[in-house]
Amino acid sequence: MRRAALALLLVPLALGACVSATPEERRAADAAACRDYGFRPRTTAFAECLQRRDIERSADRRARLYGAGVGIGGYNGGLGVGWGYGRIY
């Protein structure tokens, strides 16, 4: 009985760790990083810094979804053949 109760407590905690940052949190982190790089808010350079960070995040997401770095014969996720985002090479 104790193990079941412990499992019921640990599962939501483990799933909560998988939650990503909200768009507002990502924007605040990006703005802080650009300020740390020396860019001043409300300047073209600051906006370009934010844009570069967003583009890099999108590229990283595409690489994860489409298996950059997975060798020939590798499987990069998805629910099965023809399902989800993954594919078999």
Buried (B, 14 or more C-beta within 10 A) or exposed (E): EEEEEEEEEEEEEEEEEEEEEEEEEBBEEBBEEBEEEEBEEEEEEBEEBBEEBEEEEEEEEEEEBEBEEBEEEEEBEBEEEEEEEBBEE
